[in-house]
Amino acid sequence: MSRVVALEYAALADRVISVDTALSIRAFELGSASTKRLPLIVALIASAACLHDAILIHRDPHFGAIPMDLLRQELLE
């Protein structure tokens, strides 16, 4: 990815979320409740969405392993 493209993506972000203890614990909980093994980055992204009461909109099938009652999510085609 070129630096220009990376900066364009960065401009879309309105907030940076730190990985702290609460986020790490929630990531562990989501991973434990999932029907399949979650990559760590997927668990961290999902836990950030949960803790910030966001709806996660994605195309990644890994998120589908997280029960819908634990993560508000929408799968794009």
VENTA-V458655 format. One record per run of one state. SS is the DSSP state (H for helix, E for strand, C for the rest). FROM is the first residue (numbers start at 0). LEN is the number of residues. If there is no record, write none. Layout:
ss = (SS SS)
from = (FROM FROM)
len = (LEN LEN)
//
This chain:
ss = (C H C H C H C E C H C E C)
from = (0 2 12 20 33 39 51 55 58 60 65 72 75)
len = (2 10 8 13 6 12 4 3 2 5 7 3 2)
//
